[in-house]
Amino acid sequence: MNLDNLNWKILRCLQENARQSNAEIGRQVGISSPAVSERIKRMEDAGIILGYKTVVSPLDMGYQLKAIITLHAFIGKLKPFLEKVKTFDEVLNCYRITGNENIVMEVLLKNQKHLETFIDQLIIYGETKTQIVLSHVTRYKEVKPAK
């Protein structure tokens, strides 16, 4: 699907606030609500819009720690880990990467004891490194047209 300037304007509106009405988006971009709805539907069908999420405050949900954990998998342990990581509630995001480590995970933990217990589950798969997140510098930045 080719994204024209109008589709990009709609995507910008949705990335700012996916709960705003199609009528509000239409007012911002200069087309009717049904036209906005049709364009959104086409972008969903094309796989450009992958879904809509609610952003939750981890601190208000009882989590005191957010960490970035990298894993350098032992020989023969990467594939089993790739299946196991899907079962960990602590893991928000997991990426398979290039370089010395194989995996980068963003995890939420209740406290230091929870971190220790979680790392104990990981060390059978490989060597881990943990960094505690202090704050967000950027978050959920808008995806813009590729140049």
DSSP file with accessible surface (Angstrom, degrees, kcal/mol):
  #  RESIDUE AA STRUCTURE BP1 BP2  ACC     N-H-->O    O-->H-N    N-H-->O    O-->H-N    TCO  KAPPA ALPHA  PHI   PSI    X-CA   Y-CA   Z-CA
    1    1 A M              0   0  109      0, 0.0     2,-0.5     0, 0.0    42,-0.0   0.000 360.0 360.0 360.0 133.1    0.0    0.0    0.0
    2    2 A N        -     0   0  148      1,-0.0     2,-0.7     0, 0.0     0, 0.0  -0.771 360.0-142.8 -89.7 124.0    1.3    3.4   -0.9
    3    3 A L        -     0   0   36     -2,-0.5     2,-0.1     4,-0.1    -1,-0.0  -0.795  17.3-163.0 -91.2 115.1    0.9    6.0    1.9
    4    4 A D     >  -     0   0   67     -2,-0.7     4,-2.0     1,-0.1     5,-0.2  -0.299  39.2 -91.5 -85.4 177.7    0.0    9.4    0.6
    5    5 A N  H  > S+     0   0  107      1,-0.2     4,-2.1     2,-0.2     5,-0.1   0.867 126.0  54.4 -58.9 -37.7    0.4   12.6    2.6
    6    6 A L  H  > S+     0   0   35      1,-0.2     4,-2.3     2,-0.2    -1,-0.2   0.918 106.4  50.7 -66.0 -42.1   -3.2   12.3    3.9
    7    7 A N  H  > S+     0   0    4      1,-0.2     4,-2.8     2,-0.2    -1,-0.2   0.903 109.4  51.9 -61.7 -39.7   -2.6    8.8    5.3
    8    8 A W  H  X S+     0   0   43     -4,-2.0     4,-2.5     2,-0.2    -1,-0.2   0.898 108.0  51.5 -64.4 -38.2    0.5   10.0    7.1
    9    9 A K  H  X S+     0   0   75     -4,-2.1     4,-2.2     2,-0.2    -2,-0.2   0.919 110.9  48.1 -63.7 -40.9   -1.5   12.8    8.6
   10   10 A I  H  X S+     0   0    0     -4,-2.3     4,-2.6     2,-0.2    -2,-0.2   0.933 111.2  50.3 -64.4 -44.8   -4.1   10.3    9.8
   11   11 A L  H  X S+     0   0   15     -4,-2.8     4,-2.6     1,-0.2    -2,-0.2   0.899 108.2  53.2 -60.7 -39.3   -1.3    8.1   11.2
   12   12 A R  H  X S+     0   0   87     -4,-2.5     4,-1.8     1,-0.2    -1,-0.2   0.940 109.9  48.3 -61.3 -44.5    0.2   11.1   13.0
   13   13 A C  H  X S+     0   0    7     -4,-2.2     4,-2.3     1,-0.2    -2,-0.2   0.927 112.9  47.5 -60.7 -45.9   -3.2   11.8   14.7
   14   14 A L  H  < S+     0   0   17     -4,-2.6    -1,-0.2     1,-0.2    -2,-0.2   0.870 110.1  52.1 -65.8 -37.2   -3.6    8.1   15.7
   15   15 A Q  H  < S+     0   0   80     -4,-2.6    -1,-0.2    -5,-0.2     3,-0.2   0.833 111.2  48.0 -69.9 -28.9   -0.1    7.9   17.1
   16   16 A E  H  < S-     0   0  127     -4,-1.8    -2,-0.2     1,-0.2    -1,-0.2   0.896 140.4  -8.7 -73.4 -41.5   -0.8   11.0   19.2
   17   17 A N    ><  -     0   0   83     -4,-2.3     3,-1.4    -5,-0.2    -1,-0.2  -0.667  56.6-172.0-161.4  99.0   -4.1    9.7   20.5
   18   18 A A  T 3  S+     0   0   45      1,-0.3    -4,-0.1    -3,-0.2    -3,-0.1   0.599  85.2  65.0 -72.3  -9.3   -5.7    6.5   19.1
   19   19 A R  T 3  S+     0   0  227     -5,-0.1    -1,-0.3     2,-0.0    -5,-0.1   0.529  73.9 110.2 -91.3  -6.1   -8.9    7.2   21.0
   20   20 A Q  S <  S-     0   0   28     -3,-1.4    -3,-0.0    -7,-0.2    -7,-0.0  -0.371  76.6-102.8 -69.1 150.8   -9.8   10.4   19.2
   21   21 A S     >  -     0   0   61      1,-0.1     4,-2.4    -2,-0.0     5,-0.2  -0.278  18.8-118.0 -72.2 158.9  -12.9   10.0   17.0
   22   22 A N  H  > S+     0   0   52      1,-0.2     4,-2.8     2,-0.2     5,-0.1   0.846 117.6  57.7 -63.1 -32.4  -12.7    9.7   13.2
   23   23 A A  H  > S+     0   0   37      2,-0.2     4,-2.2     1,-0.2    -1,-0.2   0.919 106.9  47.2 -63.8 -43.0  -14.7   13.0   13.1
   24   24 A E  H  > S+     0   0   70      2,-0.2     4,-1.9     1,-0.2    -2,-0.2   0.922 113.1  48.2 -65.1 -43.5  -11.9   14.8   15.1
   25   25 A I  H  X S+     0   0    0     -4,-2.4     4,-2.2     1,-0.2     5,-0.3   0.936 109.8  53.7 -61.0 -43.7   -9.2   13.3   12.9
   26   26 A G  H  X>S+     0   0    3     -4,-2.8     4,-2.1     1,-0.2     5,-1.5   0.891 106.8  51.2 -58.4 -40.6  -11.2   14.4    9.8
   27   27 A R  H  <5S+     0   0  170     -4,-2.2    -1,-0.2     1,-0.2    -2,-0.2   0.899 111.6  48.4 -63.4 -37.8  -11.3   17.9   11.1
   28   28 A Q  H  <5S+     0   0   89     -4,-1.9    -2,-0.2     1,-0.2    -1,-0.2   0.846 121.9  32.2 -71.3 -34.8   -7.6   17.9   11.6
   29   29 A V  H  <5S-     0   0   19     -4,-2.2    -2,-0.2     2,-0.2    -1,-0.2   0.532 110.7-112.5-104.0  -8.9   -6.7   16.5    8.2
   30   30 A G  T  <5S+     0   0   64     -4,-2.1     2,-0.3     1,-0.3    -3,-0.2   0.783  76.6 102.0  87.9  28.9   -9.6   18.1    6.2
   31   31 A I  S   <S-     0   0   46     -5,-1.5    -1,-0.3    -6,-0.2    -2,-0.2  -0.883  73.1 -84.9-134.8 172.5  -11.7   15.1    5.2
   32   32 A S     >  -     0   0   66     -2,-0.3     4,-2.2     1,-0.1     5,-0.2  -0.296  35.9-112.8 -75.5 160.2  -15.0   13.5    6.3
   33   33 A S  H  > S+     0   0   47      1,-0.2     4,-2.7     2,-0.2     5,-0.2   0.908 117.5  51.5 -58.4 -46.2  -15.3   11.0    9.1
   34   34 A P  H  > S+     0   0   93      0, 0.0     4,-2.4     0, 0.0    -1,-0.2   0.892 108.9  51.6 -60.8 -35.3  -16.3    8.2    6.7
   35   35 A A  H  > S+     0   0   34      2,-0.2     4,-2.3     1,-0.2    -2,-0.2   0.903 110.3  48.5 -67.3 -39.0  -13.3    8.9    4.6
   36   36 A V  H  X S+     0   0    0     -4,-2.2     4,-2.8     2,-0.2     5,-0.2   0.946 111.1  50.8 -61.7 -47.4  -11.0    8.7    7.7
   37   37 A S  H  X S+     0   0   56     -4,-2.7     4,-2.5     1,-0.2    -2,-0.2   0.907 110.5  48.7 -57.9 -44.3  -12.7    5.4    8.7
   38   38 A E  H  X S+     0   0   98     -4,-2.4     4,-2.3     2,-0.2    -1,-0.2   0.921 112.0  48.1 -64.4 -42.7  -12.1    3.9    5.2
   39   39 A R  H  X S+     0   0   43     -4,-2.3     4,-2.2     2,-0.2    -2,-0.2   0.919 112.0  49.6 -65.6 -41.9   -8.5    5.0    5.1
   40   40 A I  H  X S+     0   0   11     -4,-2.8     4,-2.5     1,-0.2    -2,-0.2   0.937 110.3  51.1 -61.5 -44.5   -7.8    3.6    8.6
   41   41 A K  H  X S+     0   0   98     -4,-2.5     4,-2.8    -5,-0.2    -2,-0.2   0.917 109.7  49.6 -60.5 -42.6   -9.5    0.3    7.6
   42   42 A R  H  X S+     0   0  110     -4,-2.3     4,-1.9     1,-0.2    -1,-0.2   0.900 111.0  49.3 -64.4 -38.8   -7.3    0.0    4.5
   43   43 A M  H  <>S+     0   0    0     -4,-2.2     5,-2.1     2,-0.2     6,-1.4   0.871 112.1  48.7 -70.2 -33.5   -4.2    0.7    6.6
   44   44 A E  H ><5S+     0   0   69     -4,-2.5     3,-1.3     4,-0.2    -2,-0.2   0.944 111.8  48.8 -66.3 -46.8   -5.3   -2.0    9.1
   45   45 A D  H 3<5S+     0   0  108     -4,-2.8    -2,-0.2     1,-0.3    -1,-0.2   0.838 109.8  52.7 -62.0 -32.9   -5.9   -4.5    6.3
   46   46 A A  T 3<5S-     0   0   53     -4,-1.9    -1,-0.3    -5,-0.2    -2,-0.2   0.540 115.8-115.5 -81.2  -6.7   -2.5   -3.7    4.7
   47   47 A G  T < 5S+     0   0   40     -3,-1.3    -3,-0.2    -4,-0.4    -2,-0.1   0.607  85.8 116.3  82.6  11.5   -0.8   -4.4    8.0
   48   48 A I  S   <S+     0   0   63     -5,-2.1     2,-0.7     1,-0.2    -4,-0.2   0.923  75.4  48.6 -76.2 -46.6    0.4   -0.8    8.4
   49   49 A I  S    S-     0   0   20     -6,-1.4    -2,-0.3    -9,-0.2    -1,-0.2  -0.862  71.6-178.0 -92.6 115.7   -1.6   -0.3   11.6
   50   50 A L        -     0   0  162     -2,-0.7     2,-0.3     1,-0.3    -1,-0.1   0.648  51.6 -61.8 -91.5 -19.7   -0.9   -3.3   13.7
   51   51 A G        -     0   0   47      2,-0.0     2,-0.4     0, 0.0    -1,-0.3  -0.956  46.0 -90.5 161.2-175.9   -3.2   -2.6   16.7
   52   52 A Y        -     0   0  109     -2,-0.3     2,-0.3    -3,-0.1    -3,-0.0  -0.987  35.5-170.2-132.4 138.3   -4.1   -0.3   19.5
   53   53 A K        -     0   0  192     -2,-0.4     2,-0.5     2,-0.0   -35,-0.1  -0.921  22.1-129.7-130.0 156.6   -2.8   -0.5   23.1
   54   54 A T        -     0   0  125     -2,-0.3     2,-0.5     2,-0.0    -2,-0.0  -0.894  25.4-137.1-101.8 130.1   -3.4    1.1   26.4
   55   55 A V        -     0   0   89     -2,-0.5     2,-0.3     2,-0.0    -2,-0.0  -0.799  23.4-163.4 -91.0 124.2   -0.3    2.4   28.1
   56   56 A V        -     0   0   82     -2,-0.5     3,-0.1     5,-0.0     5,-0.0  -0.845  23.0-117.0-111.9 144.4   -0.3    1.5   31.8
   57   57 A S     >  -     0   0   50     -2,-0.3     4,-0.8     1,-0.2     6,-0.2  -0.697  20.4-160.7 -80.0 111.1    1.8    3.0   34.6
   58   58 A P  T >4>S+     0   0   36      0, 0.0     5,-2.4     0, 0.0     3,-0.8   0.902  89.9  54.6 -60.0 -40.0    4.1    0.1   36.0
   59   59 A L  G >45S+     0   0  123      1,-0.3     3,-1.6     3,-0.2    -2,-0.0   0.925 107.8  48.7 -60.8 -43.2    4.7    2.0   39.2
   60   60 A D  G 345S+     0   0  135      1,-0.3    -1,-0.3     2,-0.1    -3,-0.0   0.643 107.5  57.4 -73.0 -12.0    1.0    2.3   39.9
   61   61 A M  G <<5S-     0   0  122     -4,-0.8    -1,-0.3    -3,-0.8    -2,-0.2   0.314 128.2 -94.4 -98.0   4.9    0.6   -1.4   39.2
   62   62 A G  T < 5S+     0   0   46     -3,-1.6     2,-0.5     1,-0.3    -3,-0.2   0.551  81.7 131.8  99.9   7.7    3.1   -2.4   41.9
   63   63 A Y      < +     0   0   78     -5,-2.4    -1,-0.3    -6,-0.2    47,-0.3  -0.835  26.8 177.6 -97.5 126.6    6.3   -2.7   39.9
   64   64 A Q        +     0   0  144     45,-0.8     2,-0.4    -2,-0.5    46,-0.2   0.654  63.7  51.2 -97.7 -19.9    9.3   -0.9   41.4
   65   65 A L  E     -A  109   0A  32     44,-2.6    44,-3.1    -7,-0.1     2,-0.4  -0.966  49.7-176.2-126.8 137.8   12.0   -1.9   38.8
   66   66 A K  E     +A  108   0A  28     67,-0.5    67,-3.0    -2,-0.4     2,-0.3  -0.988  23.7 178.7-120.7 136.3   12.2   -1.8   35.1
   67   67 A A  E     -AB 107 132A   0     40,-2.3    40,-2.8    -2,-0.4     2,-0.5  -0.955  31.1-137.3-137.4 156.3   15.4   -3.4   33.7
   68   68 A I  E     -AB 106 131A  51     63,-3.1    63,-2.7    -2,-0.3     2,-0.5  -0.976  28.5-172.1-109.4 121.6   17.1   -4.1   30.4
   69   69 A I  E     -AB 105 130A   0     36,-2.5    36,-2.8    -2,-0.5     2,-0.3  -0.976   6.7-162.3-119.6 128.2   18.6   -7.6   30.4
   70   70 A T  E     -AB 104 129A  16     59,-2.6    59,-1.8    -2,-0.5     2,-0.4  -0.816   6.0-157.5-105.0 151.2   20.8   -9.0   27.7
   71   71 A L  E     -AB 103 128A   0     32,-2.1    31,-2.6    -2,-0.3    32,-1.9  -0.997  13.3-162.0-131.2 128.3   21.5  -12.7   27.3
   72   72 A H  E     - B   0 127A  85     55,-2.8    55,-2.2    -2,-0.4    29,-0.1  -0.947  34.4-136.1-103.6 104.5   24.5  -14.4   25.6
   73   73 A A  E     - B   0 126A  11     -2,-0.7    53,-0.3    53,-0.2     5,-0.1  -0.345   8.2-121.0 -69.9 141.7   23.0  -17.8   25.0
   74   74 A F    >   -     0   0  101     51,-2.5     3,-2.4     1,-0.2     4,-0.5  -0.402  50.9 -74.9 -69.3 157.2   25.0  -21.0   25.6
   75   75 A I  T 3  S+     0   0  176      1,-0.3    -1,-0.2     2,-0.2    51,-0.0  -0.300 121.9  10.3 -56.4 128.5   25.6  -23.3   22.7
   76   76 A G  T 3  S+     0   0   65     -3,-0.1    -1,-0.3     1,-0.1    -2,-0.1   0.443 109.7  90.0  82.0   0.4   22.3  -25.2   22.0
   77   77 A K    <>  +     0   0   82     -3,-2.4     4,-2.0    48,-0.2    -2,-0.2   0.538  60.8  81.3-106.2  -8.2   20.3  -23.0   24.4
   78   78 A L  H  > S+     0   0   30     -4,-0.5     4,-2.6     2,-0.2     5,-0.2   0.962  93.3  46.1 -66.2 -50.1   19.1  -20.2   22.1
   79   79 A K  H  > S+     0   0  168      1,-0.2     4,-1.3     2,-0.2     5,-0.2   0.931 113.7  48.3 -61.3 -46.1   16.1  -22.0   20.5
   80   80 A P  H  > S+     0   0   59      0, 0.0     4,-2.5     0, 0.0     3,-0.3   0.913 112.4  50.8 -60.0 -37.4   14.8  -23.4   23.8
   81   81 A F  H  X S+     0   0    0     -4,-2.0     4,-3.1     1,-0.2     5,-0.3   0.914 102.6  58.9 -64.8 -41.5   15.2  -19.9   25.3
   82   82 A L  H  < S+     0   0   39     -4,-2.6     4,-0.4     1,-0.2    -1,-0.2   0.822 112.1  41.3 -59.6 -30.1   13.2  -18.3   22.4
   83   83 A E  H >< S+     0   0  123     -4,-1.3     3,-0.6    -3,-0.3     4,-0.3   0.895 115.7  49.2 -79.9 -42.6   10.3  -20.6   23.3
   84   84 A K  H >< S+     0   0   80     -4,-2.5     3,-2.3     1,-0.2     4,-0.4   0.883  99.8  64.4 -65.7 -38.6   10.6  -20.1   27.1
   85   85 A V  G >< S+     0   0   13     -4,-3.1     3,-1.3     1,-0.3    -1,-0.2   0.821  91.8  65.6 -60.5 -27.5   10.8  -16.3   27.0
   86   86 A K  G <  S+     0   0  154     -3,-0.6    -1,-0.3    -4,-0.4    -2,-0.2   0.707  99.1  53.8 -66.0 -19.0    7.3  -16.2   25.6
   87   87 A T  G <  S+     0   0   83     -3,-2.3     2,-0.6    -4,-0.3    -1,-0.3   0.549  82.3 102.9 -93.5  -8.9    6.0  -17.6   28.9
   88   88 A F    X   -     0   0   13     -3,-1.3     3,-1.0    -4,-0.4    -3,-0.0  -0.660  53.8-162.7 -81.5 117.0    7.7  -15.0   31.2
   89   89 A D  T 3  S+     0   0  150     -2,-0.6    -1,-0.2     1,-0.2    19,-0.1   0.779  87.4  65.4 -65.0 -26.8    5.2  -12.4   32.5
   90   90 A E  T 3  S+     0   0   32     17,-0.1    18,-2.3    -3,-0.1     2,-0.6   0.752  81.2  91.7 -67.7 -24.7    8.0  -10.1   33.4
   91   91 A V  E <   +C  107   0A  26     -3,-1.0    16,-0.2    16,-0.2     3,-0.1  -0.639  42.4 171.5 -84.6 115.5    9.1   -9.6   29.8
   92   92 A L  E    S+     0   0A  79     14,-2.9     2,-0.3    -2,-0.6    -1,-0.2   0.875  74.5   6.0 -82.2 -46.3    7.5   -6.6   28.1
   93   93 A N  E     -C  106   0A  66     13,-1.4    13,-2.7     2,-0.0     2,-0.4  -0.995  62.9-171.1-139.9 143.7    9.7   -6.7   25.0
   94   94 A C  E     -C  105   0A  48     -2,-0.3     2,-0.4    11,-0.2    11,-0.2  -0.995   6.2-172.3-139.8 129.6   12.2   -9.2   23.7
   95   95 A Y  E     -C  104   0A 125      9,-3.1     9,-2.4    -2,-0.4     2,-0.5  -0.974  20.8-140.4-124.1 137.0   14.5   -8.7   20.7
   96   96 A R  E     -C  103   0A 167     -2,-0.4     7,-0.3     7,-0.2     2,-0.2  -0.846  39.8-179.5 -89.9 129.0   16.9  -11.1   19.0
   97   97 A I        -     0   0   63      5,-2.5     2,-0.2    -2,-0.5    -2,-0.0  -0.765  28.5-112.5-129.5 170.2   19.9   -9.1   18.1
   98   98 A T  S    S+     0   0  139     -2,-0.2     3,-0.3     2,-0.0     2,-0.2  -0.537  72.4  51.9 -94.4 166.4   23.3   -9.2   16.5
   99   99 A G  S    S-     0   0   63     -2,-0.2    -2,-0.0     1,-0.2     0, 0.0  -0.654 110.0 -32.0 107.4-162.6   26.6   -8.7   18.4
  100  100 A N  S    S+     0   0  130     -2,-0.2     2,-0.2   -28,-0.0    -1,-0.2   0.850 125.6  55.6 -65.8 -37.6   28.0  -10.4   21.5
  101  101 A E        -     0   0   39     -3,-0.3   -29,-0.3   -29,-0.1     3,-0.1  -0.662  66.1-157.4 -92.3 157.1   24.6  -10.9   23.1
  102  102 A N  S    S+     0   0   43    -31,-2.6    -5,-2.5    -2,-0.2     2,-0.4   0.691  73.6  37.6 -99.3 -27.2   21.8  -12.8   21.3
  103  103 A I  E     -AC  71  96A   0    -32,-1.9   -32,-2.1    -7,-0.3     2,-0.4  -0.973  52.4-168.0-134.6 141.7   18.8  -11.3   23.2
  104  104 A V  E     -AC  70  95A  33     -9,-2.4    -9,-3.1    -2,-0.4     2,-0.4  -1.000  17.9-174.2-125.1 129.6   17.7   -8.0   24.7
  105  105 A M  E     -AC  69  94A   0    -36,-2.8   -36,-2.5    -2,-0.4     2,-0.5  -0.967  20.7-150.8-124.0 141.3   14.7   -7.9   27.0
  106  106 A E  E     -AC  68  93A  39    -13,-2.7   -14,-2.9    -2,-0.4   -13,-1.4  -0.957  32.3-177.2-104.3 122.0   12.8   -5.1   28.7
  107  107 A V  E     -AC  67  91A   0    -40,-2.8   -40,-2.3    -2,-0.5     2,-0.4  -0.904  25.1-145.1-127.5 152.0   11.4   -6.5   31.9
  108  108 A L  E     -A   66   0A  19    -18,-2.3     2,-0.3    -2,-0.3   -42,-0.2  -0.961  23.7-179.0-112.9 135.2    9.2   -5.3   34.8
  109  109 A L  E     -A   65   0A   0    -44,-3.1   -44,-2.6    -2,-0.4   -45,-0.8  -0.965  32.5-136.6-137.5 148.8    9.9   -6.5   38.3
  110  110 A K  S    S-     0   0  115     -2,-0.3   -46,-0.5   -47,-0.3     2,-0.3   0.870  79.7 -35.5 -71.0 -37.2    8.3   -5.9   41.7
  111  111 A N  S  > S-     0   0   65    -47,-0.1     4,-2.0   -48,-0.1    -1,-0.2  -0.936  75.0 -69.8-168.5-174.9   11.6   -5.5   43.6
  112  112 A Q  H  > S+     0   0  158     -2,-0.3     4,-2.5     1,-0.2     5,-0.2   0.866 126.5  54.6 -64.7 -37.7   15.2   -6.6   43.9
  113  113 A K  H  > S+     0   0  130      2,-0.2     4,-2.5     1,-0.2    -1,-0.2   0.914 107.4  50.7 -62.0 -41.5   14.3  -10.1   45.1
  114  114 A H  H  > S+     0   0   27      2,-0.2     4,-2.6     1,-0.2    -2,-0.2   0.909 109.0  52.2 -62.0 -40.8   12.0  -10.6   42.1
  115  115 A L  H  X S+     0   0   25     -4,-2.0     4,-2.8     2,-0.2     5,-0.2   0.943 109.6  49.0 -59.7 -45.8   15.0   -9.5   39.9
  116  116 A E  H  X S+     0   0  102     -4,-2.5     4,-2.2     1,-0.2    -2,-0.2   0.936 112.4  47.5 -60.8 -46.1   17.2  -12.1   41.5
  117  117 A T  H  X S+     0   0   63     -4,-2.5     4,-1.1     2,-0.2    -1,-0.2   0.907 112.5  49.8 -61.9 -41.3   14.6  -14.9   41.1
  118  118 A F  H >X S+     0   0    0     -4,-2.6     4,-1.0     1,-0.2     3,-0.7   0.936 109.7  49.6 -65.9 -45.0   14.0  -13.9   37.5
  119  119 A I  H >X S+     0   0   34     -4,-2.8     4,-2.1     1,-0.3     3,-0.8   0.898 104.2  60.5 -61.9 -37.0   17.8  -13.9   36.7
  120  120 A D  H 3< S+     0   0   89     -4,-2.2     4,-0.3     1,-0.3    -1,-0.3   0.835 103.9  50.8 -58.7 -30.7   18.0  -17.4   38.3
  121  121 A Q  H << S+     0   0   74     -4,-1.1    -1,-0.3    -3,-0.7     3,-0.2   0.759 112.4  47.3 -76.0 -25.2   15.5  -18.6   35.7
  122  122 A L  H XX S+     0   0    0     -4,-1.0     3,-2.5    -3,-0.8     4,-0.8   0.795  91.7  75.2 -85.5 -31.3   17.6  -17.1   32.9
  123  123 A I  T 3< S+     0   0   81     -4,-2.1    -1,-0.2     1,-0.3    -2,-0.1   0.681  84.1  66.4 -67.2 -14.2   21.1  -18.3   33.8
  124  124 A I  T 34 S+     0   0   98     -4,-0.3    -1,-0.3    -3,-0.2    -2,-0.1   0.706 105.7  46.0 -73.5 -15.6   20.4  -21.9   32.6
  125  125 A Y  T <4 S-     0   0   29     -3,-2.5   -51,-2.5     1,-0.3     2,-0.3   0.646 126.0 -58.3 -98.3 -20.7   20.2  -20.4   29.1
  126  126 A G  E  <  -B   73   0A   1     -4,-0.8     2,-0.4   -53,-0.3    -1,-0.3  -0.986  69.9 -42.4 166.7-173.6   23.2  -18.2   29.1
  127  127 A E  E     -B   72   0A 118    -55,-2.2   -55,-2.8    -2,-0.3     2,-0.3  -0.689  54.5-157.4 -85.6 132.0   25.2  -15.3   30.5
  128  128 A T  E     -B   71   0A  29     -2,-0.4     2,-0.4   -57,-0.2   -57,-0.2  -0.772  14.8-165.8-111.9 154.9   23.1  -12.3   31.5
  129  129 A K  E     -B   70   0A  99    -59,-1.8   -59,-2.6    -2,-0.3     2,-0.4  -0.992  14.7-157.8-133.0 137.5   23.8   -8.6   32.0
  130  130 A T  E     -B   69   0A  48     -2,-0.4     2,-0.4   -61,-0.2   -61,-0.2  -0.955  12.3-176.2-124.0 133.9   21.3   -6.3   33.7
  131  131 A Q  E     -B   68   0A  92    -63,-2.7   -63,-3.1    -2,-0.4     2,-0.4  -0.997  23.0-135.5-123.5 131.0   20.9   -2.6   33.6
  132  132 A I  E     -B   67   0A  75     -2,-0.4     2,-0.5   -65,-0.2   -65,-0.3  -0.723  20.5-127.6 -84.9 131.8   18.3   -0.9   35.8
  133  133 A V        -     0   0   43    -67,-3.0   -67,-0.5    -2,-0.4     3,-0.1  -0.670  24.9-177.8 -79.5 126.4   16.2    1.7   34.0
  134  134 A L        -     0   0  165     -2,-0.5     2,-0.3     1,-0.4    -1,-0.2   0.840  63.2 -25.8 -90.7 -41.6   16.2    5.0   35.8
  135  135 A S        -     0   0   89      0, 0.0     2,-0.4     0, 0.0    -1,-0.4  -0.980  64.3 -96.7-163.6 165.8   13.9    7.0   33.6
  136  136 A H        -     0   0   73     -2,-0.3     3,-0.1     1,-0.2    -3,-0.0  -0.785  23.0-176.8 -91.2 134.5   12.6    7.3   30.0
  137  137 A V  S    S+     0   0  139      1,-0.5     2,-0.3    -2,-0.4    -1,-0.2   0.821  80.4   5.7 -93.5 -44.5   14.3    9.8   27.7
  138  138 A T  S    S-     0   0   90      3,-0.0    -1,-0.5     0, 0.0     2,-0.4  -0.969  71.2-170.6-133.1 153.4   11.9    9.1   24.8
  139  139 A R        -     0   0  121     -2,-0.3    -3,-0.0    -3,-0.1     0, 0.0  -0.973  62.8 -13.3-148.7 130.1    8.9    7.0   24.8
  140  140 A Y  S    S-     0   0  166     -2,-0.4     3,-0.1     1,-0.1    -1,-0.1   0.889  77.0-163.3  50.5  50.4    6.6    5.8   21.9
  141  141 A K        -     0   0  153      1,-0.1    -1,-0.1    -3,-0.0     2,-0.1  -0.318  26.4 -95.9 -63.9 149.8    8.0    8.2   19.4
  142  142 A E        -     0   0   56      1,-0.1     2,-0.5  -130,-0.0    -1,-0.1  -0.377  31.7-125.5 -65.7 136.0    5.9    8.7   16.3
  143  143 A V        -     0   0   96   -132,-0.1  -128,-0.1    -2,-0.1    -1,-0.1  -0.779  34.5-166.6 -82.2 125.7    6.9    6.7   13.2
  144  144 A K        -     0   0  140     -2,-0.5     3,-0.1     1,-0.1  -136,-0.0  -0.674  32.6 -72.0-110.3 167.0    7.5    9.1   10.4
  145  145 A P        -     0   0   57      0, 0.0     2,-0.2     0, 0.0    -1,-0.1  -0.268  52.1-113.9 -58.5 138.3    7.8    8.5    6.6
  146  146 A A              0   0  105     -3,-0.1    -3,-0.0     1,-0.1     0, 0.0  -0.548 360.0 360.0 -70.2 140.4   11.1    6.8    5.6
  147  147 A K              0   0  252     -2,-0.2    -1,-0.1    -3,-0.1    -3,-0.0  -0.627 360.0 360.0-102.3 360.0   13.3    9.2    3.6
